[in-house]
Structure formats: structure tokens, C-alpha cells
């Protein structure tokens, strides 16, 4: 099974936007770690939006 290229690009853009990490740093992450960071960012963004 492969992971959709579009989905990988979305995760990379999301992490780069919020953490300001380089493409190289993000690509060095294991898939599950990158996915987990993206999920944690989403949780933080949702929580911050609810607090407004």
C-alpha cells in the first residue's frame, strides 16, 4: 500500500506553515511521526479557534 502523494504534500505544507521547518527536516521524519505532528497541529489549531 502506498500513501497518496497529494496527502504527503498536504502534510508537508501544513507542518512547514505552522512550525516553519524546512522541507528537508520534514522529509527526514518517519511517515508516522510526520502524520502525528500534522494531527497534533490540527488539534492545537482547533483548540485555539474554539477559544476565540
C-alpha angles and dihedrals in degrees: 000000000000131000115241113259091222090055092051090051091050091052092047093049092046094051093042091050095050102033099029090226121157122255089246092055092049094047089051089064120097112249094251092049092049090048091049092051090051091050092048092049090051090052092051093047092049092048092048091049091051091052094058 
